[in-house]
Amino acid sequence: MINILKSDFYKLKKGKAFWICIALCIAFAIFMVVAIQTGMNRAIANPTLDAENAQLIEMSKQASGVWALQYFLPMGFNIVFIGIFVAIFVSSEFTFGTMKNTLSRGADRIKVFFSKFTVCSCAALVMLIAFILAILASGTILWGFGTVTLSAMLNMVLLQALLIIAFTALFVFISMTMRSNGGAIATNIICVTMASTLLGALSMLFGGSIDLSQYWLSTSVSKLATLTPASGDVVSGIIIAICWAVGSILIGTILFKKQDVK
């Protein structure tokens, strides 16, 4: 297991996808902060009765680095880049025949799966931290840091990290199962951007008595991207993250053990 991990961490360090996705997380964070500041300036310079302008003016009154973090985290741009990275990192092992070579040397498939999950989780957490720091830094430069306690900030970051790890487990499962860069990238992006909507529509088909989107990871990311989350949301978010992570790992390892790797 140690040798497999060392090999995967080496590939992570040398791979371009990891560094490109980190750069994109930082670039998008800065771009979004600058974009909303531009919108605020335009709204203040040309105040109208337009609802969007009124909203931007109201935002400008409470804007800060901490506020920006709570505003942009639920959008999930960083999770999209994580999904793309995992798809490339994992699927390329099958595309270039590296996975076949690894297994032919007698590597245990469960250990291989857990190695991919561990390395991808570490990479995902680095991307999350880079995204958070970029938002806080750019927001602080424009509006000031804001008021926040260390415990509240730490609580929000840790909850987001748990949900990111759960997302990563799902992405690894999808990528190991599909074994195709394009298919894995597309599916991972859909999981982040469209799954909540699709689950909501599915709930309506069955009468709407249960909103399935409430049990999806993106919903928990949105609910817990705040310094003052409801205790019920915290508990449900932790349970949802654990269930999706454990389920993805279990199903993923079972399917990977049965796959014929060529």
Number of C-alpha atoms within 10 A of each C-alpha: 13 9 10 18 17 13 12 20 19 12 14 18 12 11 13 12 17 25 16 13 21 23 16 18 26 22 14 17 28 19 15 16 23 16 12 16 19 13 17 22 16 14 20 16 10 9 13 11 7 9 9 12 19 15 12 21 20 14 16 17 10 12 23 23 25 24 23 25 22 19 16 19 22 20 16 15 18 28 26 19 26 30 30 24 25 33 30 22 24 28 26 18 18 20 15 10 12 14 19 15 15 15 13 11 8 8 15 14 17 16 15 20 20 19 21 22 22 19 19 28 23 15 23 27 18 16 25 24 17 19 27 23 17 22 32 24 18 22 26 18 12 15 18 16 18 15 10 11 9 8 10 13 14 12 19 19 19 11 18 25 19 19 24 25 23 25 26 29 28 25 29 30 29 24 29 25 18 18 20 20 20 14 14 26 24 14 20 27 20 15 21 21 17 12 19 21 12 15 17 16 15 16 16 14 10 10 9 12 9 13 17 17 19 17 19 19 23 25 16 23 23 17 17 25 21 22 19 12 14 11 10 8 13 17 10 14 26 17 13 20 25 16 14 21 22 15 16 21 21 15 13 22 21 13 14 18 13 9 11 8 14 10
